[in-house]
Amino acid sequence: MLNLFYEEPDDDRWLPFDRYPRRLVRRLWRGRARPGGQYRIFLNLCAGLDRIGVGYRVNDYGHARRNPRQLACIIGKPHVLDKLDWKNPILFGAALFSHPSDDPQLFERRPVKRVLLPGPWMKEMWKPHWDGAVAVWPVGIDTDRWSRSEPARKRFDVLIYDKVRWDHQEYEASLIEPIRRQLRRAGRSFREIRYGFYREEEFQSALAECRTMIFLCEHETQGIAYQQALASDVPILAWDRGGYCRDPSLYPHRVKFAPVTSVPYWDERCGLTFASIAEFDDAWAQFWDACRSASFRPRAYILDNLTLEKCAQLYLHHARELSDV
């Protein structure tokens, strides 16, 4: 039985206990909260554990206090590390902070035994700080929910997935609009979706209607959304500019790390990549020709590497290395 812990921060803002009425107002005004990427990690881990028949408790702090020798699996977020004066050995991640410099005394403050990171380049960035204590663990994708749709539903050639997080106005002019113009010149129909402005049901519907996807993101630690597209058997042309991690909370004043990638889980079955708009036209022509000849098999890649079951088994492996569960 695993002891899982995950919470979203929800502190009082103006008055004591005002988080409760604010929570109600948010629900009434915005509807049900969208599961963000880090919450999705927790949800998919639970779903994977259900599928492989592994039991777990969720946020049972009382049990953790009464059983200080049992492993505490703190998926995130980082504030959970300070919910208790933990005595339990801790498996922490993968919904965590950006860099060890965010909490340089973590291993002195808390009995953390291992930190799980969502992707390989992030592990390389962290290795100089916590080399022996970090490991890679990607969460699985629900391949039942994210599956191929009937060809008759495919009304659009391309879904442009816009996850440009920084300097968006600049990239709208230098990257996104030139891509739109090229697609129009090529006579390709497309629709668009922007990260942070949709519900999962909308993304699922968009994938069902589109033959291919163009994925635009500076870099990804795992990239759940593009992997949901792959699981839906939608091949991807991905902007993969490489270079430094440009997270403005880190670069250039705290961390300079390279290379990064926007597609950390990927092989030739998934699609193609391009590094800059100068490469887009040739990459697009090659990509579209390969799609017309059905050369890609993106869903097969996910089934081989990133199912709920496979990733839950890997998580369980990490937990068992740290305790008898």
C-alpha positions, -999 to +999 in steps of 0.1 A: +000+000+000+015+033-011+011+065+008+005+092-019+005+129-012-006+157-036-021+191-030-025+223-048-016+254-028-047+272-017-037+298+009-057+326+025-052+358+005-068+388+023-086+375+054-083+344+076-101+314+060-110+335+028-097+306+007-131+288+012-154+314-002-129+322-029-129+285-039-167+285-041-168+317-062-141+303-086-162+271-091-194+291-097-177+316-121-153+293-140-169+259-136-150+228-127-112+235-124-091+223-153-065+197-143-031+213-149-001+194-160+012+187-124-023+176-112-025+154-143+007+136-131-010+127-099-043+116-116-025+094-141-003+078-115-034+069-095-051+055-127-020+035-135-018+020-100-055+011-102-048-008-135-019-028-120-038-035-088-016-016-064-034+000-034-027+035-021-039+061+004-042+097-006-032+126+018-035+105+049-012+126+071-024+109+102-013+075+090+021+090+080+025+104+116+016+071+131+039+051+108+071+071+105+091+043+090+067+040+060+076+057+027+058+089+019+053+094-018+050+131-022+041+137-059+038+174-052+034+203-050+065+214-031+045+230-002+035+195+008+070+190+021+062+215+048+028+202+058+044+180+085+077+177+103+082+146+082+099+116+098+090+093+070+115+086+042+103+106+012+101+098-026+095+133-040+083+142-075+076+146-103+054+177-096+082+197-081+101+230-084+122+241-113+157+237-100+176+225-069+185+262-062+148+267-053+154+246-021+192+239-018+189+225+017+161+201+009+180+170+019+190+186+052+155+199+059+136+168+050+143+130+049+141+129+011+156+097-003+150+102-041+138+129-064+119+119-095+122+142-126+098+140-155+124+139-183+160+131-191+174+166-200+160+179-166+180+151-149+211+163-166+204+199-155+200+187-119+229+162-118+257+187-107+236+195-076+220+162-066+235+136-088+230+104-069+195+113-056+177+120-089+160+096-113+137+100-144+101+090-142+075+100-168+038+096-160+017+074-182-008+084-209-044+070-208-044+052-241-081+042-238-092+078-235-066+091-260-071+069-290-074+071-327-106+085-342-125+074-373-111+088-406-145+102-414-141+127-385-110+142-398-122+176-411-089+195-407-054+188-420-035+204-391-040+213-354-016+241-344-009+236-307+005+268-293+024+264-261+048+293-265+051+304-229+075+333-230+077+363-254+045+352-270+039+384-289+073+381-305+068+345-316+033+352-328+049+375-354+081+355-361+069+319-359+032+313-356+019+336-382+045+325-408+034+289-402-002+299-408+007+316-440+027+286-453-003+263-445-026+286-464-003+287-494-001+249-493-039+247-493-040+230-459-069+235-435-061+240-399-075+249-365-057+262-334-056+256-297-036+274-271-022+260-239-039+273-208-071+283-227-089+250-232-104+220-214-091+185-220-124+177-238-118+204-263-083+192-270-096+156-274-122+168-299-097+188-318-074+158-321-103+137-334-109+162-361-073+168-372-050+146-393-017+160-380-004+184-353+022+212-353+035+215-317+050+248-307+068+249-273+102+262-263+110+231-243+092+204-223+102+184-193+078+156-203+051+170-226+018+153-216-002+171-242+019+162-272+020+126-259-018+126-257-018+136-294+006+107-302-016+083-283-045+095-305-024+084-335-018+120-347+017+125-361+035+157-350+057+183-366+074+198-336+093+230-331+125+218-313+148+248-311+172+233-286+197+256-270+194+268-234+166+263-209+150+297-212+127+296-182+129+333-171+129+322-134+162+306-141+179+320-172+204+336-174+208+349-139+206+316-120+211+287-145+225+283-179+218+248-191+218+233-226+206+214-246+169+211-240+142+197-262+105+202-267+100+164-274+119+145-247+101+113-255+103+106-292+115+085-321+110+083-358+075+069-354+062+101-339+069+126-367+095+152-376+111+183-359+124+217-371+146+241-352+136+274-367+111+291-391+138+290-417+136+252-417+098+250-416+089+249-453+112+220-461+103+202-428+066+207-436+068+193-471+087+162-459+063+157-430+032+160-451+045+136-477+053+111-450+018+115-435+001+109-469+021+077-472+012+067-436+049+065-426+044+074-390+030+053-362+028+076-332+004+055-311+027+025-313+054+046-297+032+055-267+020+019-264+056+007-263+068+034-238+043+055-220+011+036-210-005+041-176+005+005-166+042+008-177+048+041-160+030+030-128+052-001-127+083+021-130+070+043-101+064+012-080+100+001-088+113+034-073+091+030-043+102-006-036+138+004-039+133+028-010+111+007+012+092-026+016+058-017+001 
